[in-house]
Amino acid sequence: MPSKRFGEFLIKKNVIDANALVEVLHIQGTRSIMQLGEIAVKNKILTPEQLLEILNVQSSIDERFESIALLLGYLDQDEIDKLVDLQVNEKQMIGEILITQNKMTQDQLDLLLEEFQTV
C-alpha cells in the first residue's frame, strides 16, 4: 500500500492536514534505519564477534560493510540481498509515526486501514 495514497486518504478523512502529512513523510524519509550489521546479528546471520571484526576492518579501510563481509567469508551475496530486503522493511509506516506522535491510537489506525483497503 503506497504511503502517499494512505496519507491522501487520511487528509480526505480529516484525520490530518497537508502540513501534517508533509511532516510525517519527512520523518519517514529521514528516520534512521537499522544498519545491515545490526539486522544480521538480530536475525542470527552473523555473530556479534563477526560483526565487530567486520566493523574493525571497515574502520581501517574505505570499503562498504557488505564488501568486507564477503571478503571475510562471513556473508554470501544471497545473505546480503536478504539483509537489504529486511532493512527496507524496517521503514516505519505513516500510521506508526502518527501513533508515536500521539495523533491517533492503534485502534483508530486499524479502523482507518480497514476502511482504506475497501476504497
KEGU-79625 format. One record per residue (C-alpha): residue in three letters; chain; x, y, z. Coordinates in steps of 0.2 Angstrom, whole numbers, always signed. Example, Ala and Ser with C-alpha at 12.3 -4.5 7.8 and 13.67 -1.06 7.14 Angstrom:
+--------+--------+-------+-------+-------+
: residu : chaine :    c1 :    c2 :    c3 :
+--------+--------+-------+-------+-------+
:    ALA :      A :   +62 :   -22 :   +39 :
:    SER :      A :   +68 :    -5 :   +36 :
+--------+--------+-------+-------+-------+
// end
This chain:
+--------+--------+-------+-------+-------+
: residu : chaine :    c1 :    c2 :    c3 :
+--------+--------+-------+-------+-------+
:    MET :      A :    +0 :    +0 :    +0 :
:    PRO :      A :    +9 :   +16 :    -6 :
:    SER :      A :   +11 :   +28 :    +9 :
:    LYS :      A :    +6 :   +43 :    -2 :
:    ARG :      A :   -11 :   +36 :    -6 :
:    PHE :      A :   -14 :   +32 :   +13 :
:    GLY :      A :    -8 :   +49 :   +18 :
:    GLU :      A :   -21 :   +57 :    +5 :
:    PHE :      A :   -34 :   +46 :   +12 :
:    LEU :      A :   -30 :   +52 :   +29 :
:    ILE :      A :   -32 :   +70 :   +23 :
:    LYS :      A :   -49 :   +67 :   +15 :
:    LYS :      A :   -55 :   +59 :   +31 :
:    ASN :      A :   -49 :   +75 :   +41 :
:    VAL :      A :   -38 :   +64 :   +52 :
:    ILE :      A :   -23 :   +75 :   +47 :
:    ASP :      A :   -20 :   +90 :   +36 :
:    ALA :      A :    -7 :   +93 :   +22 :
:    ASN :      A :    +6 :  +100 :   +33 :
:    ALA :      A :    +5 :   +85 :   +45 :
:    LEU :      A :    +7 :   +73 :   +30 :
:    VAL :      A :   +22 :   +83 :   +24 :
:    GLU :      A :   +30 :   +82 :   +41 :
:    VAL :      A :   +26 :   +63 :   +43 :
:    LEU :      A :   +33 :   +60 :   +26 :
:    HIS :      A :   +49 :   +69 :   +31 :
:    ILE :      A :   +51 :   +60 :   +47 :
:    GLN :      A :   +48 :   +43 :   +37 :
:    GLY :      A :   +61 :   +48 :   +25 :
:    THR :      A :   +74 :   +54 :   +37 :
:    ARG :      A :   +72 :   +42 :   +51 :
:    SER :      A :   +87 :   +31 :   +53 :
:    ILE :      A :   +85 :   +13 :   +48 :
:    MET :      A :   +94 :    -1 :   +56 :
:    GLN :      A :  +111 :    -5 :   +49 :
:    LEU :      A :  +114 :   -21 :   +40 :
:    GLY :      A :  +126 :   -27 :   +53 :
:    GLU :      A :  +113 :   -25 :   +67 :
:    ILE :      A :  +100 :   -34 :   +56 :
:    ALA :      A :  +112 :   -48 :   +53 :
:    VAL :      A :  +115 :   -51 :   +71 :
:    LYS :      A :   +97 :   -49 :   +76 :
:    ASN :      A :   +92 :   -62 :   +63 :
:    LYS :      A :  +107 :   -73 :   +68 :
:    ILE :      A :  +116 :   -72 :   +51 :
:    LEU :      A :  +131 :   -65 :   +60 :
:    THR :      A :  +138 :   -67 :   +77 :
:    PRO :      A :  +142 :   -51 :   +87 :
:    GLU :      A :  +160 :   -56 :   +86 :
:    GLN :      A :  +159 :   -57 :   +67 :
:    LEU :      A :  +150 :   -40 :   +66 :
:    LEU :      A :  +164 :   -32 :   +77 :
:    GLU :      A :  +178 :   -40 :   +66 :
:    ILE :      A :  +169 :   -33 :   +50 :
:    LEU :      A :  +167 :   -16 :   +59 :
:    ASN :      A :  +186 :   -16 :   +64 :
:    VAL :      A :  +191 :   -19 :   +47 :
:    GLN :      A :  +179 :    -6 :   +40 :
:    SER :      A :  +187 :    +7 :   +51 :
:    SER :      A :  +204 :    +4 :   +44 :
:    ILE :      A :  +199 :    +4 :   +25 :
:    ASP :      A :  +187 :   +13 :   +15 :
:    GLU :      A :  +175 :    -1 :   +10 :
:    ARG :      A :  +157 :    -5 :   +12 :
:    PHE :      A :  +151 :   -17 :   +25 :
:    GLU :      A :  +144 :   -29 :   +13 :
:    SER :      A :  +161 :   -30 :    +3 :
:    ILE :      A :  +171 :   -33 :   +19 :
:    ALA :      A :  +158 :   -47 :   +25 :
:    LEU :      A :  +160 :   -55 :    +8 :
:    LEU :      A :  +179 :   -54 :    +8 :
:    LEU :      A :  +180 :   -61 :   +26 :
:    GLY :      A :  +168 :   -75 :   +20 :
:    TYR :      A :  +155 :   -71 :   +34 :
:    LEU :      A :  +141 :   -67 :   +21 :
:    ASP :      A :  +137 :   -73 :    +3 :
:    GLN :      A :  +128 :   -62 :    -9 :
:    ASP :      A :  +111 :   -71 :    -6 :
:    GLU :      A :  +113 :   -67 :   +13 :
:    ILE :      A :  +117 :   -48 :    +9 :
:    ASP :      A :  +102 :   -47 :    -3 :
:    LYS :      A :   +91 :   -54 :   +11 :
:    LEU :      A :   +98 :   -42 :   +24 :
:    VAL :      A :   +95 :   -27 :   +12 :
:    ASP :      A :   +77 :   -33 :   +10 :
:    LEU :      A :   +75 :   -34 :   +29 :
:    GLN :      A :   +82 :   -17 :   +30 :
:    VAL :      A :   +70 :   -10 :   +18 :
:    ASN :      A :   +55 :   -17 :   +28 :
:    GLU :      A :   +61 :    -9 :   +44 :
:    LYS :      A :   +55 :    +8 :   +37 :
:    GLN :      A :   +41 :   +15 :   +48 :
:    MET :      A :   +24 :   +17 :   +40 :
:    ILE :      A :   +14 :   +33 :   +41 :
:    GLY :      A :    +1 :   +26 :   +53 :
:    GLU :      A :   +15 :   +21 :   +65 :
:    ILE :      A :   +23 :   +38 :   +65 :
:    LEU :      A :    +6 :   +46 :   +69 :
:    ILE :      A :    +4 :   +34 :   +84 :
:    THR :      A :   +21 :   +39 :   +91 :
:    GLN :      A :   +16 :   +57 :   +89 :
:    ASN :      A :    +0 :   +54 :   +98 :
:    LYS :      A :   -10 :   +60 :   +83 :
:    MET :      A :   -20 :   +43 :   +83 :
:    THR :      A :   -22 :   +27 :   +93 :
:    GLN :      A :   -18 :    +9 :   +86 :
:    ASP :      A :   -37 :    +6 :   +86 :
:    GLN :      A :   -40 :   +21 :   +76 :
:    LEU :      A :   -26 :   +16 :   +64 :
:    ASP :      A :   -33 :    -1 :   +62 :
:    LEU :      A :   -51 :    +5 :   +58 :
:    LEU :      A :   -44 :   +18 :   +45 :
:    LEU :      A :   -33 :    +4 :   +37 :
:    GLU :      A :   -48 :    -7 :   +36 :
:    GLU :      A :   -58 :    +7 :   +28 :
:    PHE :      A :   -44 :   +12 :   +16 :
:    GLN :      A :   -42 :    -6 :   +10 :
:    THR :      A :   -60 :    -6 :    +4 :
:    VAL :      A :   -58 :   +10 :    -5 :
+--------+--------+-------+-------+-------+
// end
